[in-house]
């Protein structure tokens, strides 16, 4: 988690979206949930987020935006 209140709020939203996806991953709305997740995470990155997400806030790696995967790679 970050110390920035806005980024903390957005990460909580990611966690909620990830949980929603886990509950609907085999249903038609799963694709829309992933799209919304990507929008929020890209917004966080644009606002300066440069850390690993809490595991509860992540989707499976194959569904994570490339920008986030690149960010993680850069910090190793």
PyMOL Python script that loads the backbone (N, CA, C, O; Angstrom):
from pymol import cmd

cmd.read_pdbstr("""\
ATOM      1  N   UNK A   1       0.845  -1.191   0.000  1.00  0.00           N
ATOM      2  CA  UNK A   1       0.000   0.000   0.000  1.00  0.00           C
ATOM      3  C   UNK A   1       0.882   1.242   0.000  1.00  0.00           C
ATOM      4  O   UNK A   1       2.005   1.245   0.503  1.00  0.00           O
ATOM      5  N   UNK A   2       0.338   2.267  -0.570  1.00  0.00           N
ATOM      6  CA  UNK A   2       1.015   3.544  -0.663  1.00  0.00           C
ATOM      7  C   UNK A   2       0.555   4.463   0.462  1.00  0.00           C
ATOM      8  O   UNK A   2      -0.468   4.204   1.097  1.00  0.00           O
ATOM      9  N   UNK A   3       1.305   5.534   0.713  1.00  0.00           N
ATOM     10  CA  UNK A   3       0.895   6.494   1.740  1.00  0.00           C
ATOM     11  C   UNK A   3       0.017   7.607   1.159  1.00  0.00           C
ATOM     12  O   UNK A   3      -0.555   8.388   1.919  1.00  0.00           O
ATOM     13  N   UNK A   4      -0.100   7.694  -0.146  1.00  0.00           N
ATOM     14  CA  UNK A   4      -0.939   8.698  -0.792  1.00  0.00           C
ATOM     15  C   UNK A   4      -2.404   8.274  -0.667  1.00  0.00           C
ATOM     16  O   UNK A   4      -2.768   7.185  -1.111  1.00  0.00           O
ATOM     17  N   UNK A   5      -3.248   9.119  -0.068  1.00  0.00           N
ATOM     18  CA  UNK A   5      -4.657   8.734   0.147  1.00  0.00           C
ATOM     19  C   UNK A   5      -5.414   8.400  -1.142  1.00  0.00           C
ATOM     20  O   UNK A   5      -6.218   7.468  -1.164  1.00  0.00           O
ATOM     21  N   UNK A   6      -5.163   9.154  -2.208  1.00  0.00           N
ATOM     22  CA  UNK A   6      -5.849   8.876  -3.473  1.00  0.00           C
ATOM     23  C   UNK A   6      -5.422   7.520  -4.022  1.00  0.00           C
ATOM     24  O   UNK A   6      -6.262   6.733  -4.458  1.00  0.00           O
ATOM     25  N   UNK A   7      -4.125   7.245  -4.003  1.00  0.00           N
ATOM     26  CA  UNK A   7      -3.646   5.954  -4.507  1.00  0.00           C
ATOM     27  C   UNK A   7      -4.141   4.807  -3.630  1.00  0.00           C
ATOM     28  O   UNK A   7      -4.436   3.724  -4.134  1.00  0.00           O
ATOM     29  N   UNK A   8      -4.233   5.038  -2.333  1.00  0.00           N
ATOM     30  CA  UNK A   8      -4.771   4.023  -1.432  1.00  0.00           C
ATOM     31  C   UNK A   8      -6.228   3.714  -1.776  1.00  0.00           C
ATOM     32  O   UNK A   8      -6.634   2.552  -1.803  1.00  0.00           O
ATOM     33  N   UNK A   9      -7.004   4.752  -2.037  1.00  0.00           N
ATOM     34  CA  UNK A   9      -8.411   4.570  -2.424  1.00  0.00           C
ATOM     35  C   UNK A   9      -8.512   3.807  -3.735  1.00  0.00           C
ATOM     36  O   UNK A   9      -9.339   2.906  -3.870  1.00  0.00           O
ATOM     37  N   UNK A  10      -7.674   4.165  -4.701  1.00  0.00           N
ATOM     38  CA  UNK A  10      -7.700   3.476  -5.992  1.00  0.00           C
ATOM     39  C   UNK A  10      -7.260   2.021  -5.858  1.00  0.00           C
ATOM     40  O   UNK A  10      -7.798   1.148  -6.538  1.00  0.00           O
ATOM     41  N   UNK A  11      -6.289   1.754  -4.987  1.00  0.00           N
ATOM     42  CA  UNK A  11      -5.878   0.362  -4.793  1.00  0.00           C
ATOM     43  C   UNK A  11      -7.006  -0.447  -4.149  1.00  0.00           C
ATOM     44  O   UNK A  11      -7.183  -1.622  -4.471  1.00  0.00           O
ATOM     45  N   UNK A  12      -7.757   0.162  -3.257  1.00  0.00           N
ATOM     46  CA  UNK A  12      -8.914  -0.532  -2.676  1.00  0.00           C
ATOM     47  C   UNK A  12      -9.940  -0.848  -3.760  1.00  0.00           C
ATOM     48  O   UNK A  12     -10.584  -1.897  -3.732  1.00  0.00           O
ATOM     49  N   UNK A  13     -10.086   0.072  -4.715  1.00  0.00           N
ATOM     50  CA  UNK A  13     -10.990  -0.171  -5.840  1.00  0.00           C
ATOM     51  C   UNK A  13     -10.475  -1.337  -6.686  1.00  0.00           C
ATOM     52  O   UNK A  13     -11.260  -2.166  -7.146  1.00  0.00           O
ATOM     53  N   UNK A  14      -9.155  -1.400  -6.892  1.00  0.00           N
ATOM     54  CA  UNK A  14      -8.586  -2.540  -7.626  1.00  0.00           C
ATOM     55  C   UNK A  14      -8.882  -3.846  -6.908  1.00  0.00           C
ATOM     56  O   UNK A  14      -9.246  -4.842  -7.533  1.00  0.00           O
ATOM     57  N   UNK A  15      -8.725  -3.832  -5.603  1.00  0.00           N
ATOM     58  CA  UNK A  15      -8.993  -5.033  -4.820  1.00  0.00           C
ATOM     59  C   UNK A  15     -10.454  -5.461  -4.981  1.00  0.00           C
ATOM     60  O   UNK A  15     -10.750  -6.648  -5.120  1.00  0.00           O
ATOM     61  N   UNK A  16     -11.359  -4.487  -4.961  1.00  0.00           N
ATOM     62  CA  UNK A  16     -12.782  -4.795  -5.142  1.00  0.00           C
ATOM     63  C   UNK A  16     -13.042  -5.348  -6.542  1.00  0.00           C
ATOM     64  O   UNK A  16     -13.798  -6.306  -6.702  1.00  0.00           O
ATOM     65  N   UNK A  17     -12.413  -4.745  -7.557  1.00  0.00           N
ATOM     66  CA  UNK A  17     -12.569  -5.226  -8.940  1.00  0.00           C
ATOM     67  C   UNK A  17     -11.988  -6.636  -9.088  1.00  0.00           C
ATOM     68  O   UNK A  17     -12.577  -7.478  -9.766  1.00  0.00           O
ATOM     69  N   UNK A  18     -10.842  -6.897  -8.462  1.00  0.00           N
ATOM     70  CA  UNK A  18     -10.230  -8.224  -8.542  1.00  0.00           C
ATOM     71  C   UNK A  18     -11.139  -9.266  -7.883  1.00  0.00           C
ATOM     72  O   UNK A  18     -11.305 -10.366  -8.411  1.00  0.00           O
ATOM     73  N   UNK A  19     -11.721  -8.927  -6.747  1.00  0.00           N
ATOM     74  CA  UNK A  19     -12.641  -9.846  -6.067  1.00  0.00           C
ATOM     75  C   UNK A  19     -13.883 -10.083  -6.921  1.00  0.00           C
ATOM     76  O   UNK A  19     -14.370 -11.209  -7.028  1.00  0.00           O
ATOM     77  N   UNK A  20     -14.388  -9.012  -7.524  1.00  0.00           N
ATOM     78  CA  UNK A  20     -15.554  -9.138  -8.402  1.00  0.00           C
ATOM     79  C   UNK A  20     -15.223 -10.050  -9.583  1.00  0.00           C
ATOM     80  O   UNK A  20     -16.022 -10.910  -9.955  1.00  0.00           O
ATOM     81  N   UNK A  21     -14.041  -9.858 -10.168  1.00  0.00           N
ATOM     82  CA  UNK A  21     -13.627 -10.712 -11.291  1.00  0.00           C
ATOM     83  C   UNK A  21     -13.558 -12.181 -10.848  1.00  0.00           C
ATOM     84  O   UNK A  21     -14.033 -13.070 -11.555  1.00  0.00           O
ATOM     85  N   UNK A  22     -12.963 -12.427  -9.673  1.00  0.00           N
ATOM     86  CA  UNK A  22     -12.845 -13.813  -9.193  1.00  0.00           C
ATOM     87  C   UNK A  22     -14.225 -14.462  -9.053  1.00  0.00           C
ATOM     88  O   UNK A  22     -14.373 -15.663  -9.279  1.00  0.00           O
ATOM     89  N   UNK A  23     -15.222 -13.678  -8.683  1.00  0.00           N
ATOM     90  CA  UNK A  23     -16.574 -14.204  -8.550  1.00  0.00           C
ATOM     91  C   UNK A  23     -17.321 -14.357  -9.868  1.00  0.00           C
ATOM     92  O   UNK A  23     -18.345 -15.037  -9.932  1.00  0.00           O
ATOM     93  N   UNK A  24     -16.804 -13.720 -10.923  1.00  0.00           N
ATOM     94  CA  UNK A  24     -17.504 -13.732 -12.215  1.00  0.00           C
ATOM     95  C   UNK A  24     -16.606 -14.149 -13.379  1.00  0.00           C
ATOM     96  O   UNK A  24     -16.964 -13.935 -14.537  1.00  0.00           O
ATOM     97  N   UNK A  25     -15.462 -14.733 -13.093  1.00  0.00           N
ATOM     98  CA  UNK A  25     -14.477 -14.982 -14.154  1.00  0.00           C
ATOM     99  C   UNK A  25     -14.978 -15.885 -15.278  1.00  0.00           C
ATOM    100  O   UNK A  25     -14.425 -15.854 -16.377  1.00  0.00           O
ATOM    101  N   UNK A  26     -15.992 -16.673 -15.032  1.00  0.00           N
ATOM    102  CA  UNK A  26     -16.526 -17.555 -16.067  1.00  0.00           C
ATOM    103  C   UNK A  26     -17.816 -17.016 -16.672  1.00  0.00           C
ATOM    104  O   UNK A  26     -18.539 -17.740 -17.356  1.00  0.00           O
ATOM    105  N   UNK A  27     -18.099 -15.746 -16.417  1.00  0.00           N
ATOM    106  CA  UNK A  27     -19.342 -15.150 -16.896  1.00  0.00           C
ATOM    107  C   UNK A  27     -19.034 -14.037 -17.894  1.00  0.00           C
ATOM    108  O   UNK A  27     -17.915 -13.524 -17.923  1.00  0.00           O
ATOM    109  N   UNK A  28     -20.011 -13.662 -18.707  1.00  0.00           N
ATOM    110  CA  UNK A  28     -19.787 -12.647 -19.749  1.00  0.00           C
ATOM    111  C   UNK A  28     -19.243 -11.309 -19.237  1.00  0.00           C
ATOM    112  O   UNK A  28     -18.472 -10.657 -19.941  1.00  0.00           O
ATOM    113  N   UNK A  29     -19.625 -10.889 -18.029  1.00  0.00           N
ATOM    114  CA  UNK A  29     -19.195  -9.589 -17.527  1.00  0.00           C
ATOM    115  C   UNK A  29     -17.728  -9.553 -17.090  1.00  0.00           C
ATOM    116  O   UNK A  29     -17.214  -8.483 -16.762  1.00  0.00           O
ATOM    117  N   UNK A  30     -17.053 -10.689 -17.080  1.00  0.00           N
ATOM    118  CA  UNK A  30     -15.652 -10.731 -16.652  1.00  0.00           C
ATOM    119  C   UNK A  30     -14.775  -9.815 -17.499  1.00  0.00           C
ATOM    120  O   UNK A  30     -13.889  -9.145 -16.970  1.00  0.00           O
ATOM    121  N   UNK A  31     -15.011  -9.781 -18.792  1.00  0.00           N
ATOM    122  CA  UNK A  31     -14.203  -8.944 -19.682  1.00  0.00           C
ATOM    123  C   UNK A  31     -14.360  -7.457 -19.333  1.00  0.00           C
ATOM    124  O   UNK A  31     -13.383  -6.708 -19.357  1.00  0.00           O
ATOM    125  N   UNK A  32     -15.554  -7.046 -19.018  1.00  0.00           N
ATOM    126  CA  UNK A  32     -15.799  -5.640 -18.633  1.00  0.00           C
ATOM    127  C   UNK A  32     -15.129  -5.319 -17.306  1.00  0.00           C
ATOM    128  O   UNK A  32     -14.591  -4.225 -17.136  1.00  0.00           O
ATOM    129  N   UNK A  33     -15.154  -6.241 -16.375  1.00  0.00           N
ATOM    130  CA  UNK A  33     -14.499  -6.040 -15.076  1.00  0.00           C
ATOM    131  C   UNK A  33     -13.003  -5.851 -15.291  1.00  0.00           C
ATOM    132  O   UNK A  33     -12.399  -4.973 -14.675  1.00  0.00           O
ATOM    133  N   UNK A  34     -12.403  -6.655 -16.149  1.00  0.00           N
ATOM    134  CA  UNK A  34     -10.968  -6.530 -16.440  1.00  0.00           C
ATOM    135  C   UNK A  34     -10.692  -5.177 -17.091  1.00  0.00           C
ATOM    136  O   UNK A  34      -9.705  -4.522 -16.754  1.00  0.00           O
ATOM    137  N   UNK A  35     -11.535  -4.756 -18.003  1.00  0.00           N
ATOM    138  CA  UNK A  35     -11.343  -3.452 -18.656  1.00  0.00           C
ATOM    139  C   UNK A  35     -11.369  -2.331 -17.621  1.00  0.00           C
ATOM    140  O   UNK A  35     -10.524  -1.436 -17.657  1.00  0.00           O
ATOM    141  N   UNK A  36     -12.326  -2.372 -16.704  1.00  0.00           N
ATOM    142  CA  UNK A  36     -12.417  -1.357 -15.659  1.00  0.00           C
ATOM    143  C   UNK A  36     -11.184  -1.401 -14.753  1.00  0.00           C
ATOM    144  O   UNK A  36     -10.658  -0.359 -14.360  1.00  0.00           O
ATOM    145  N   UNK A  37     -10.737  -2.588 -14.431  1.00  0.00           N
ATOM    146  CA  UNK A  37      -9.544  -2.772 -13.607  1.00  0.00           C
ATOM    147  C   UNK A  37      -8.350  -2.088 -14.274  1.00  0.00           C
ATOM    148  O   UNK A  37      -7.602  -1.361 -13.621  1.00  0.00           O
ATOM    149  N   UNK A  38      -8.177  -2.324 -15.573  1.00  0.00           N
ATOM    150  CA  UNK A  38      -7.059  -1.729 -16.308  1.00  0.00           C
ATOM    151  C   UNK A  38      -7.113  -0.208 -16.271  1.00  0.00           C
ATOM    152  O   UNK A  38      -6.081   0.446 -16.118  1.00  0.00           O
ATOM    153  N   UNK A  39      -8.309   0.359 -16.410  1.00  0.00           N
ATOM    154  CA  UNK A  39      -8.459   1.818 -16.377  1.00  0.00           C
ATOM    155  C   UNK A  39      -7.976   2.367 -15.034  1.00  0.00           C
ATOM    156  O   UNK A  39      -7.230   3.346 -14.992  1.00  0.00           O
ATOM    157  N   UNK A  40      -8.397   1.742 -13.949  1.00  0.00           N
ATOM    158  CA  UNK A  40      -8.008   2.209 -12.619  1.00  0.00           C
ATOM    159  C   UNK A  40      -6.507   2.060 -12.418  1.00  0.00           C
ATOM    160  O   UNK A  40      -5.861   2.981 -11.920  1.00  0.00           O
ATOM    161  N   UNK A  41      -5.943   0.928 -12.793  1.00  0.00           N
ATOM    162  CA  UNK A  41      -4.511   0.713 -12.578  1.00  0.00           C
ATOM    163  C   UNK A  41      -3.676   1.668 -13.444  1.00  0.00           C
ATOM    164  O   UNK A  41      -2.667   2.197 -12.978  1.00  0.00           O
ATOM    165  N   UNK A  42      -4.080   1.888 -14.669  1.00  0.00           N
ATOM    166  CA  UNK A  42      -3.338   2.849 -15.515  1.00  0.00           C
ATOM    167  C   UNK A  42      -3.418   4.257 -14.937  1.00  0.00           C
ATOM    168  O   UNK A  42      -2.448   5.012 -15.006  1.00  0.00           O
ATOM    169  N   UNK A  43      -4.556   4.613 -14.372  1.00  0.00           N
ATOM    170  CA  UNK A  43      -4.700   5.907 -13.709  1.00  0.00           C
ATOM    171  C   UNK A  43      -3.721   6.006 -12.536  1.00  0.00           C
ATOM    172  O   UNK A  43      -3.065   7.032 -12.357  1.00  0.00           O
ATOM    173  N   UNK A  44      -3.626   4.956 -11.752  1.00  0.00           N
ATOM    174  CA  UNK A  44      -2.690   4.939 -10.627  1.00  0.00           C
ATOM    175  C   UNK A  44      -1.260   5.138 -11.112  1.00  0.00           C
ATOM    176  O   UNK A  44      -0.507   5.919 -10.530  1.00  0.00           O
ATOM    177  N   UNK A  45      -0.892   4.446 -12.158  1.00  0.00           N
ATOM    178  CA  UNK A  45       0.468   4.564 -12.693  1.00  0.00           C
ATOM    179  C   UNK A  45       0.700   5.987 -13.188  1.00  0.00           C
ATOM    180  O   UNK A  45       1.767   6.556 -12.958  1.00  0.00           O
ATOM    181  N   UNK A  46      -0.287   6.566 -13.867  1.00  0.00           N
ATOM    182  CA  UNK A  46      -0.176   7.954 -14.335  1.00  0.00           C
ATOM    183  C   UNK A  46      -0.014   8.933 -13.175  1.00  0.00           C
ATOM    184  O   UNK A  46       0.617   9.979 -13.322  1.00  0.00           O
ATOM    185  N   UNK A  47      -0.588   8.589 -12.023  1.00  0.00           N
ATOM    186  CA  UNK A  47      -0.494   9.446 -10.835  1.00  0.00           C
ATOM    187  C   UNK A  47       0.784   9.205 -10.033  1.00  0.00           C
ATOM    188  O   UNK A  47       1.005   9.845  -9.005  1.00  0.00           O
ATOM    189  N   UNK A  48       1.623   8.284 -10.503  1.00  0.00           N
ATOM    190  CA  UNK A  48       2.912   8.074  -9.842  1.00  0.00           C
ATOM    191  C   UNK A  48       3.063   6.790  -9.057  1.00  0.00           C
ATOM    192  O   UNK A  48       4.076   6.607  -8.381  1.00  0.00           O
ATOM    193  N   UNK A  49       2.100   5.902  -9.123  1.00  0.00           N
ATOM    194  CA  UNK A  49       2.201   4.627  -8.413  1.00  0.00           C
ATOM    195  C   UNK A  49       3.380   3.836  -8.958  1.00  0.00           C
ATOM    196  O   UNK A  49       3.458   3.587 -10.161  1.00  0.00           O
ATOM    197  N   UNK A  50       4.296   3.441  -8.083  1.00  0.00           N
ATOM    198  CA  UNK A  50       5.504   2.727  -8.507  1.00  0.00           C
ATOM    199  C   UNK A  50       5.845   1.587  -7.547  1.00  0.00           C
ATOM    200  O   UNK A  50       7.013   1.397  -7.211  1.00  0.00           O
ATOM    201  N   UNK A  51       4.862   0.842  -7.111  1.00  0.00           N
ATOM    202  CA  UNK A  51       5.080  -0.230  -6.146  1.00  0.00           C
ATOM    203  C   UNK A  51       4.340  -1.479  -6.596  1.00  0.00           C
ATOM    204  O   UNK A  51       3.536  -1.441  -7.528  1.00  0.00           O
ATOM    205  N   UNK A  52       4.619  -2.568  -5.930  1.00  0.00           N
ATOM    206  CA  UNK A  52       3.867  -3.795  -6.186  1.00  0.00           C
ATOM    207  C   UNK A  52       2.522  -3.686  -5.477  1.00  0.00           C
ATOM    208  O   UNK A  52       2.427  -3.154  -4.371  1.00  0.00           O
ATOM    209  N   UNK A  53       1.509  -4.188  -6.120  1.00  0.00           N
ATOM    210  CA  UNK A  53       0.187  -4.221  -5.511  1.00  0.00           C
ATOM    211  C   UNK A  53       0.106  -5.315  -4.460  1.00  0.00           C
ATOM    212  O   UNK A  53       0.855  -6.291  -4.500  1.00  0.00           O
ATOM    213  N   UNK A  54      -0.799  -5.140  -3.532  1.00  0.00           N
ATOM    214  CA  UNK A  54      -1.133  -6.199  -2.593  1.00  0.00           C
ATOM    215  C   UNK A  54      -1.673  -7.375  -3.419  1.00  0.00           C
ATOM    216  O   UNK A  54      -2.427  -7.145  -4.365  1.00  0.00           O
ATOM    217  N   UNK A  55      -1.319  -8.609  -3.100  1.00  0.00           N
ATOM    218  CA  UNK A  55      -1.794  -9.747  -3.889  1.00  0.00           C
ATOM    219  C   UNK A  55      -3.319  -9.801  -4.055  1.00  0.00           C
ATOM    220  O   UNK A  55      -3.805 -10.268  -5.085  1.00  0.00           O
ATOM    221  N   UNK A  56      -4.076  -9.334  -3.059  1.00  0.00           N
ATOM    222  CA  UNK A  56      -5.536  -9.324  -3.176  1.00  0.00           C
ATOM    223  C   UNK A  56      -6.018  -8.319  -4.229  1.00  0.00           C
ATOM    224  O   UNK A  56      -7.157  -8.392  -4.691  1.00  0.00           O
ATOM    225  N   UNK A  57      -5.147  -7.389  -4.599  1.00  0.00           N
ATOM    226  CA  UNK A  57      -5.514  -6.368  -5.577  1.00  0.00           C
ATOM    227  C   UNK A  57      -5.143  -6.760  -7.006  1.00  0.00           C
ATOM    228  O   UNK A  57      -5.439  -6.027  -7.949  1.00  0.00           O
ATOM    229  N   UNK A  58      -4.509  -7.891  -7.163  1.00  0.00           N
ATOM    230  CA  UNK A  58      -4.052  -8.299  -8.486  1.00  0.00           C
ATOM    231  C   UNK A  58      -4.999  -9.294  -9.146  1.00  0.00           C
ATOM    232  O   UNK A  58      -5.699 -10.064  -8.488  1.00  0.00           O
ATOM    233  N   UNK A  59      -4.988  -9.243 -10.461  1.00  0.00           N
ATOM    234  CA  UNK A  59      -5.618 -10.273 -11.283  1.00  0.00           C
ATOM    235  C   UNK A  59      -4.519 -11.266 -11.646  1.00  0.00           C
ATOM    236  O   UNK A  59      -3.347 -10.996 -11.381  1.00  0.00           O
ATOM    237  N   UNK A  60      -4.856 -12.398 -12.239  1.00  0.00           N
ATOM    238  CA  UNK A  60      -3.809 -13.295 -12.722  1.00  0.00           C
ATOM    239  C   UNK A  60      -2.874 -12.541 -13.684  1.00  0.00           C
ATOM    240  O   UNK A  60      -3.308 -11.639 -14.400  1.00  0.00           O
ATOM    241  N   UNK A  61      -1.625 -12.912 -13.690  1.00  0.00           N
ATOM    242  CA  UNK A  61      -0.609 -12.213 -14.480  1.00  0.00           C
ATOM    243  C   UNK A  61      -1.033 -12.031 -15.936  1.00  0.00           C
ATOM    244  O   UNK A  61      -0.767 -10.982 -16.523  1.00  0.00           O
ATOM    245  N   UNK A  62      -1.674 -13.011 -16.519  1.00  0.00           N
ATOM    246  CA  UNK A  62      -2.068 -12.944 -17.933  1.00  0.00           C
ATOM    247  C   UNK A  62      -3.084 -11.833 -18.190  1.00  0.00           C
ATOM    248  O   UNK A  62      -3.277 -11.427 -19.336  1.00  0.00           O
ATOM    249  N   UNK A  63      -3.737 -11.337 -17.132  1.00  0.00           N
ATOM    250  CA  UNK A  63      -4.735 -10.282 -17.277  1.00  0.00           C
ATOM    251  C   UNK A  63      -4.241  -8.912 -16.813  1.00  0.00           C
ATOM    252  O   UNK A  63      -4.954  -7.917 -16.941  1.00  0.00           O
ATOM    253  N   UNK A  64      -3.034  -8.863 -16.282  1.00  0.00           N
ATOM    254  CA  UNK A  64      -2.504  -7.592 -15.802  1.00  0.00           C
ATOM    255  C   UNK A  64      -2.013  -6.751 -16.977  1.00  0.00           C
ATOM    256  O   UNK A  64      -1.476  -7.296 -17.942  1.00  0.00           O
ATOM    257  N   UNK A  65      -2.191  -5.423 -16.909  1.00  0.00           N
ATOM    258  CA  UNK A  65      -1.711  -4.557 -17.982  1.00  0.00           C
ATOM    259  C   UNK A  65      -0.182  -4.628 -18.102  1.00  0.00           C
ATOM    260  O   UNK A  65       0.527  -4.743 -17.102  1.00  0.00           O
ATOM    261  N   UNK A  66       0.298  -4.558 -19.318  1.00  0.00           N
ATOM    262  CA  UNK A  66       1.743  -4.637 -19.556  1.00  0.00           C
ATOM    263  C   UNK A  66       2.500  -3.523 -18.831  1.00  0.00           C
ATOM    264  O   UNK A  66       3.630  -3.735 -18.389  1.00  0.00           O
ATOM    265  N   UNK A  67       1.895  -2.339 -18.702  1.00  0.00           N
ATOM    266  CA  UNK A  67       2.560  -1.230 -17.997  1.00  0.00           C
ATOM    267  C   UNK A  67       2.906  -1.616 -16.566  1.00  0.00           C
ATOM    268  O   UNK A  67       3.971  -1.262 -16.061  1.00  0.00           O
ATOM    269  N   UNK A  68       2.006  -2.343 -15.918  1.00  0.00           N
ATOM    270  CA  UNK A  68       2.261  -2.769 -14.545  1.00  0.00           C
ATOM    271  C   UNK A  68       3.358  -3.827 -14.505  1.00  0.00           C
ATOM    272  O   UNK A  68       4.238  -3.772 -13.646  1.00  0.00           O
ATOM    273  N   UNK A  69       3.316  -4.775 -15.412  1.00  0.00           N
ATOM    274  CA  UNK A  69       4.344  -5.809 -15.445  1.00  0.00           C
ATOM    275  C   UNK A  69       5.715  -5.198 -15.727  1.00  0.00           C
ATOM    276  O   UNK A  69       6.715  -5.626 -15.149  1.00  0.00           O
ATOM    277  N   UNK A  70       5.769  -4.202 -16.609  1.00  0.00           N
ATOM    278  CA  UNK A  70       7.027  -3.496 -16.896  1.00  0.00           C
ATOM    279  C   UNK A  70       7.524  -2.755 -15.659  1.00  0.00           C
ATOM    280  O   UNK A  70       8.722  -2.741 -15.375  1.00  0.00           O
ATOM    281  N   UNK A  71       6.598  -2.139 -14.927  1.00  0.00           N
ATOM    282  CA  UNK A  71       6.937  -1.422 -13.701  1.00  0.00           C
ATOM    283  C   UNK A  71       7.570  -2.368 -12.684  1.00  0.00           C
ATOM    284  O   UNK A  71       8.579  -2.034 -12.063  1.00  0.00           O
ATOM    285  N   UNK A  72       6.981  -3.535 -12.518  1.00  0.00           N
ATOM    286  CA  UNK A  72       7.545  -4.509 -11.573  1.00  0.00           C
ATOM    287  C   UNK A  72       8.940  -4.954 -11.999  1.00  0.00           C
ATOM    288  O   UNK A  72       9.845  -5.076 -11.174  1.00  0.00           O
ATOM    289  N   UNK A  73       9.099  -5.190 -13.282  1.00  0.00           N
ATOM    290  CA  UNK A  73      10.389  -5.631 -13.812  1.00  0.00           C
ATOM    291  C   UNK A  73      11.459  -4.574 -13.578  1.00  0.00           C
ATOM    292  O   UNK A  73      12.602  -4.911 -13.270  1.00  0.00           O
ATOM    293  N   UNK A  74      11.106  -3.309 -13.718  1.00  0.00           N
ATOM    294  CA  UNK A  74      12.055  -2.210 -13.552  1.00  0.00           C
ATOM    295  C   UNK A  74      12.519  -2.065 -12.103  1.00  0.00           C
ATOM    296  O   UNK A  74      13.605  -1.543 -11.850  1.00  0.00           O
ATOM    297  N   UNK A  75      11.712  -2.519 -11.161  1.00  0.00           N
ATOM    298  CA  UNK A  75      12.043  -2.365  -9.735  1.00  0.00           C
ATOM    299  C   UNK A  75      12.696  -3.602  -9.135  1.00  0.00           C
ATOM    300  O   UNK A  75      12.869  -3.682  -7.919  1.00  0.00           O
ATOM    301  N   UNK A  76      13.054  -4.551  -9.960  1.00  0.00           N
ATOM    302  CA  UNK A  76      13.726  -5.752  -9.433  1.00  0.00           C
ATOM    303  C   UNK A  76      15.212  -5.596  -9.472  1.00  0.00           C
ATOM    304  O   UNK A  76      15.939  -6.504  -9.069  1.00  0.00           O
TER     305      UNK A  76
END
""", "prot")
cmd.dss("prot")
cmd.show_as("cartoon", "prot")
cmd.util.cbc("prot")
cmd.orient("prot")
